[in-house]
Amino acid sequence: MKKIYVGNLPFSATEGEVKELFEQHGSVTSVNLITDRDTGRFRGFGFVEMEDADGDSAIKALNDQDFGGRPLRVNEARDRQPRP
């Protein structure tokens, strides 16, 4: 399973729209758009989980692609670094 970071999403994007975009490149296991814990507003990025081969294909195809008037930033998600 590959976890993919998707950044620079338009603030109007929905999980359904992101899932539909990534499903063009394979089976999507999950979509998680990140919201601000205080305001509940979408922060403009999220994560998509796909099978490894499908994920590699999606990263290559969708990085810098226009989505809602904004160029997407798509790459393999890195583990979260501990905060000091």
N, C-alpha and C positions, 0 to 999 in steps of 0.2 A: 504494500500500500504506500502511495506517495502523497505527502501533504504538500500542497502548493499554496504559496502566498500570492494573493491578488491585490495589488495596490492601485491607487489613483482611480478608484471607482467613482462614478458620479454619485452624489448624495441621494439621488432618487432611485438608485439601483435596489432591486429586491433579490432575495435568495432564489426565487423562481427564475428570474432573468439570468442570473449568473449561472445557475444550473443548466439552463437551456443552452447558453453559450458554450459551456464546457462539454456538454453531451454531444456536440458536433464532433468531438475528438475521442469519444469513448464513454464508458460507463462511469457515472459519478456516484460515489458512495455517500458523501455528505457535503453540505455547504454551510459555512458559519460566517456570517457578517458580524463584525465587531461594533458594538455600541458603547458609548460613554456611560460609565456606571452612574454618574451624577445626573446627567440630563436625559439619558436614554436615546440620544440622537446617534445615528449611524456615523462612524468615524472615517469612512471612505476606503476601508480595506477589509479583507476577510481571508478565509482559507477554504480550499476545496480539496477533498480527498478522492483520489482515483487510483486504479491499478497502475503499477509502475510504468508499463509500456505506454498506456493511454496518457498518463501524466506527462511523460517526456514529450510526446507528440503535441499535447495541448500547450505546454510551455513554449515550445518552438513556434507554434502557429499563432499563439495569442499575445506574446510579449510585444509591446508597442502597437498593438492593433487598436484602432479607434473603437470606443464603446461609450455611447452617450456623449460624444463630443470630447472625450478625454482619452489619451493614450494609456493603455493598461501597462502596469508593471507586473509581470508574471514570472516567478521563479520558484525553485524548490524552497520550502520553508526551512528555516534554521531553528535549532532548539533555542528556547528562551534562555537568555543569560540571567544568572542570579543578580539581584540588585544588592548593592552594598548597604 
